[in-house]
Amino acid sequence: MIKVGVIGLGAIGQRLIRGFQDHPEMEIAAICDAMETRAKETAAELGGIPAFTNHQEMLEKTQMDLVYVAVPPKFHHAVASDVLAKGIHILCEKPLANSVEEAESLLKQAQDAGVVHAMNFPLNYSAGSKTFAKLIKENYVGKLRRVQLKMHFPEWPRPWQQNAWVASKEQGGYVLEVGVHFIQQLQKIFGSVEVKDVQIQFPEDPHASESAILAILKLADGTPVFIDGMSQIAGKEEIAFTAYGDKGTLSLLNWGQLAGGKLGEEILPLEADGNLSDSLVDNLVKAIKGEEATIIDFTSGYEAQVILEQLRKG
Ligand SMILES: NC(=O)c1ccc[n+]([C@@H]2O[C@H](COP(=O)([O-])OP(=O)(O)OC[C@H]3O[C@@H](n4cnc5c(N)ncnc54)[C@H](O)[C@@H]3O)[C@@H](O)[C@H]2O)c1
């Protein structure tokens, strides 16, 4: 059995706990959250496993093979660094850290520790985004002319993710929280990218995260990448990752839906290939057992952070 520890029991920590529980080769050994009531309640739900409010104490007192770090971004570096110092395999939430320097130091520490170092970038395991990547590889759009990421939010933070940090300039905003998923996809599907121009707007409150961003990046072959983000606007939330080519257009809409068309055709919904759907937890188990696995590691986390920080700084 692979013994797992979870640090950070908020919206996302709770979600992945279910994935660990459902895996026959995993067992949750201990959990930790700075909020004592949250830690105790979750431990009780998990059958009375040990609960901690201090991650160092958990690392000292519990034998674990894997630790999942799901605390807010500002604490990723400190917590992940303590996990790596113990030589334990790690799954870290995105973004890897809260600055390029922190991300670089975690990458180095993870490589030196010789452990499995994985990031939770779920698009790498879902049918819609994997079908998008497959269609691009199969030349659905032809020669690429532009990649575009649209992130429009009627409200930021979104009603389901209300917490103290996600609307803060220090460690929140949708460029960090949502944009980084697509920066990672962009790098994985289309290769390395460079930031050319960023116009980012902030509200009057000096502590609040961005209200709008327009950015132009370039792929290695010169293809432009356009990022258009806005919040506090009319209408519905819209997240669209689109590739325009000389033969057609292909979009991944709102995380999972595919839409596309060839030149001269309408853009219509396309079916994702359900056979491509995969599981992060299954892949983590394989990686820990030394088997071939799809793991988005800290190198990818670091590379995405380099672009993310240039966008956030404007
Ligand atoms: N991969 C994804 O799709 C995805 C989706 C949402 C959020 N996230 C990421 O997950 C992380 C957590 O997000 P969330 O929405 O669950 O946040 P949240 O605020 O709901 O939960 C964070 C939890 O961490 C606890 N915490 C804070 N500092 C701690 C510390 N030092 N030690 C122990 N516990 C501590 C808080 O008490 C809280 O319970 C963030 O990095 C976020 O970017 C990832």
Ligand as a Chemical Component Dictionary entry (heavy atoms), coordinates in Angstrom:
data_LIG
# 
_chem_comp.id                   LIG 
_chem_comp.type                 NON-POLYMER 
_chem_comp.pdbx_formal_charge   0 
_chem_comp.three_letter_code    LIG 
# 
loop_
_chem_comp_atom.comp_id 
_chem_comp_atom.atom_id 
_chem_comp_atom.alt_atom_id 
_chem_comp_atom.type_symbol 
_chem_comp_atom.charge 
_chem_comp_atom.model_Cartn_x 
_chem_comp_atom.model_Cartn_y 
_chem_comp_atom.model_Cartn_z 
_chem_comp_atom.pdbx_ordinal 
LIG N1  N1  N 0  -5.364 21.649 -9.953  1  
LIG C1  C1  C 0  -6.520 22.298 -9.963  2  
LIG O1  O1  O 0  -7.357 22.123 -10.856 3  
LIG C2  C2  C 0  -6.798 23.293 -8.864  4  
LIG C3  C3  C 0  -8.089 23.828 -8.674  5  
LIG C4  C4  C 0  -8.287 24.719 -7.613  6  
LIG C5  C5  C 0  -7.210 25.070 -6.786  7  
LIG N2  N2  N 1  -5.961 24.559 -7.029  8  
LIG C6  C6  C 0  -4.791 24.900 -6.195  9  
LIG O2  O2  O 0  -4.889 24.184 -4.976  10 
LIG C7  C7  C 0  -4.361 24.956 -3.902  11 
LIG C8  C8  C 0  -5.424 25.082 -2.815  12 
LIG O3  O3  O 0  -6.567 25.690 -3.358  13 
LIG P1  P1  P 0  -7.998 25.621 -2.636  14 
LIG O4  O4  O 0  -8.979 26.248 -3.558  15 
LIG O5  O5  O -1 -8.254 24.245 -2.131  16 
LIG O6  O6  O 0  -7.723 26.620 -1.398  17 
LIG P2  P2  P 0  -8.492 26.701 -0.003  18 
LIG O7  O7  O 0  -8.203 28.047 0.554   19 
LIG O8  O8  O 0  -9.916 26.247 -0.182  20 
LIG O9  O9  O 0  -7.776 25.590 0.884   21 
LIG C9  C9  C 0  -6.463 25.690 1.343   22 
LIG C10 C10 C 0  -6.381 24.988 2.688   23 
LIG O10 O10 O 0  -5.015 25.011 3.112   24 
LIG C11 C11 C 0  -4.989 25.297 4.508   25 
LIG N3  N3  N 0  -3.661 25.853 4.816   26 
LIG C12 C12 C 0  -3.169 27.082 4.526   27 
LIG N4  N4  N 0  -1.873 27.162 4.911   28 
LIG C13 C13 C 0  -1.560 25.968 5.449   29 
LIG C14 C14 C 0  -0.365 25.435 6.011   30 
LIG N5  N5  N 0  0.764  26.149 6.076   31 
LIG N6  N6  N 0  -0.395 24.166 6.488   32 
LIG C15 C15 C 0  -1.530 23.434 6.424   33 
LIG N7  N7  N 0  -2.690 23.885 5.894   34 
LIG C16 C16 C 0  -2.694 25.138 5.402   35 
LIG C17 C17 C 0  -6.145 26.263 4.727   36 
LIG O11 O11 O 0  -6.563 26.265 6.086   37 
LIG C18 C18 C 0  -7.205 25.673 3.781   38 
LIG O12 O12 O 0  -8.009 24.707 4.432   39 
LIG C19 C19 C 0  -3.915 26.277 -4.525  40 
LIG O13 O13 O 0  -2.559 26.216 -4.800  41 
LIG C20 C20 C 0  -4.700 26.361 -5.824  42 
LIG O14 O14 O 0  -4.019 27.098 -6.818  43 
LIG C21 C21 C 0  -5.765 23.668 -8.026  44 
# 
loop_
_chem_comp_bond.comp_id 
_chem_comp_bond.atom_id_1 
_chem_comp_bond.atom_id_2 
_chem_comp_bond.value_order 
_chem_comp_bond.pdbx_ordinal 
LIG N1  C1  SING 1  
LIG C1  O1  DOUB 2  
LIG C1  C2  SING 3  
LIG C2  C3  SING 4  
LIG C2  C21 DOUB 5  
LIG C3  C4  DOUB 6  
LIG C4  C5  SING 7  
LIG C5  N2  DOUB 8  
LIG N2  C6  SING 9  
LIG N2  C21 SING 10 
LIG C6  O2  SING 11 
LIG C6  C20 SING 12 
LIG O2  C7  SING 13 
LIG C7  C8  SING 14 
LIG C7  C19 SING 15 
LIG C8  O3  SING 16 
LIG O3  P1  SING 17 
LIG P1  O4  DOUB 18 
LIG P1  O5  SING 19 
LIG P1  O6  SING 20 
LIG O6  P2  SING 21 
LIG P2  O7  DOUB 22 
LIG P2  O8  SING 23 
LIG P2  O9  SING 24 
LIG O9  C9  SING 25 
LIG C9  C10 SING 26 
LIG C10 O10 SING 27 
LIG C10 C18 SING 28 
LIG O10 C11 SING 29 
LIG C11 N3  SING 30 
LIG C11 C17 SING 31 
LIG N3  C12 SING 32 
LIG N3  C16 SING 33 
LIG C12 N4  DOUB 34 
LIG N4  C13 SING 35 
LIG C13 C14 SING 36 
LIG C13 C16 DOUB 37 
LIG C14 N5  SING 38 
LIG C14 N6  DOUB 39 
LIG N6  C15 SING 40 
LIG C15 N7  DOUB 41 
LIG N7  C16 SING 42 
LIG C17 O11 SING 43 
LIG C17 C18 SING 44 
LIG C18 O12 SING 45 
LIG C19 O13 SING 46 
LIG C19 C20 SING 47 
LIG C20 O14 SING 48 
# 
